[in-house]
């Protein structure tokens, strides 16, 4: 196994380890976050029904600034969309990333808009 395959495999294992403890239900859906090199994406997912309830991304949007500022923008927007869908409580799924930096900025922005997790 070469270096890139090993890195991808370890990343997938970390994400599965987090997701083994987190399940989204109708009463408390899962807020899934993905941060790439250029864009930040967040979606609220009901795993029981297999449906995405709210979705926000910086791709093709007017979000500008640093990646941390973009992540904060995504957090506020996904929280606003969650309010429109009558969602107040979610379970936070950070994926394979640590809870700091961009992930923390997104979570803090979502909490400041009234989303509970």
C-alpha positions as CSV (number, residue, x, y, z in Angstrom):
1,X,0.0,0.0,0.0
2,X,1.5,3.3,-1.0
3,X,1.5,6.4,1.1
4,X,-1.6,8.1,-0.3
5,X,-3.7,4.9,-0.1
6,X,-2.6,4.5,3.5
7,X,-3.5,8.1,4.3
8,X,-7.0,7.7,2.7
9,X,-7.5,4.4,4.6
10,X,-6.6,6.0,8.0
11,X,-8.9,9.0,7.3
12,X,-11.8,6.7,6.5
13,X,-11.2,4.7,9.6
14,X,-11.2,7.8,11.8
15,X,-14.4,9.0,10.2
16,X,-16.1,5.6,10.8
17,X,-14.9,5.6,14.4
18,X,-16.7,8.9,15.0
19,X,-19.8,7.8,13.1
20,X,-20.0,4.6,15.0
21,X,-21.2,6.6,18.0
22,X,-23.3,9.2,16.1
23,X,-26.7,8.4,14.5
24,X,-29.1,11.0,13.2
25,X,-32.8,10.5,14.0
26,X,-35.9,12.5,13.1
27,X,-35.9,14.2,16.5
28,X,-32.1,14.9,16.5
29,X,-30.6,14.7,13.0
30,X,-26.8,14.7,12.3
31,X,-24.9,17.8,11.3
32,X,-22.2,16.5,8.9
33,X,-19.3,18.7,8.1
34,X,-16.8,18.4,5.2
35,X,-13.8,20.8,4.7
36,X,-11.8,20.5,1.6
37,X,-8.9,22.7,0.5
38,X,-11.2,25.3,-1.2
39,X,-14.7,24.8,0.2
40,X,-16.7,24.0,3.3
41,X,-19.9,22.0,3.2
42,X,-22.4,21.2,6.0
43,X,-25.6,19.2,5.8
44,X,-28.2,18.1,8.2
45,X,-29.1,14.4,7.7
46,X,-31.9,12.2,9.0
47,X,-30.2,8.8,8.9
48,X,-33.3,6.9,9.8
49,X,-35.1,8.2,6.7
50,X,-32.0,8.6,4.6
51,X,-32.8,12.3,3.8
52,X,-30.9,15.5,3.7
53,X,-32.9,18.2,5.5
54,X,-30.6,21.2,5.0
55,X,-27.5,21.8,2.9
56,X,-25.0,24.7,2.6
57,X,-21.7,25.0,0.8
58,X,-19.3,27.7,-0.2
59,X,-19.0,26.3,-3.7
60,X,-20.7,28.8,-6.0
61,X,-21.7,31.1,-3.2
62,X,-20.8,34.7,-2.3
63,X,-18.8,33.7,0.8
64,X,-15.4,35.3,0.9
65,X,-12.5,35.7,3.3
66,X,-10.4,33.1,4.9
67,X,-11.4,29.5,5.2
68,X,-12.2,30.0,8.8
69,X,-14.5,32.9,7.9
70,X,-16.2,30.8,5.2
71,X,-16.7,28.0,7.7
72,X,-18.4,30.4,10.1
73,X,-20.6,31.7,7.3
74,X,-21.6,28.1,6.5
75,X,-22.4,27.5,10.2
76,X,-24.8,30.5,10.3
77,X,-26.5,29.6,7.1
78,X,-27.0,26.0,7.9
79,X,-28.5,27.1,11.3
80,X,-30.9,29.4,9.5
81,X,-32.0,26.7,7.2
82,X,-32.4,24.3,10.1
83,X,-34.7,26.9,11.8
84,X,-36.9,27.0,8.7
85,X,-37.1,23.2,8.8
86,X,-38.1,23.3,12.5
87,X,-34.9,21.7,13.7
88,X,-33.4,23.0,16.9
89,X,-31.2,20.0,18.1
90,X,-28.6,18.1,16.1
91,X,-25.8,15.7,16.7
92,X,-22.4,17.1,15.4
93,X,-20.5,14.9,13.1
94,X,-17.0,16.3,12.5
95,X,-15.9,13.4,10.4
96,X,-12.2,12.5,10.5
97,X,-11.1,16.0,11.6
98,X,-10.2,17.3,15.0
99,X,-12.6,19.8,16.7
100,X,-10.5,22.9,16.3
101,X,-9.9,25.7,13.7
102,X,-12.4,25.6,10.9
103,X,-14.6,22.9,12.4
104,X,-14.8,24.8,15.7
105,X,-15.6,28.1,13.9
106,X,-18.5,26.4,12.0
107,X,-19.8,24.8,15.2
108,X,-19.6,28.1,17.2
109,X,-21.4,30.0,14.5
110,X,-24.2,27.4,14.3
111,X,-24.5,27.5,18.1
112,X,-24.7,31.3,18.1
113,X,-27.6,31.2,15.7
114,X,-29.6,28.9,18.1
115,X,-28.7,25.4,17.0
116,X,-28.2,23.1,20.0
117,X,-25.6,20.2,20.1
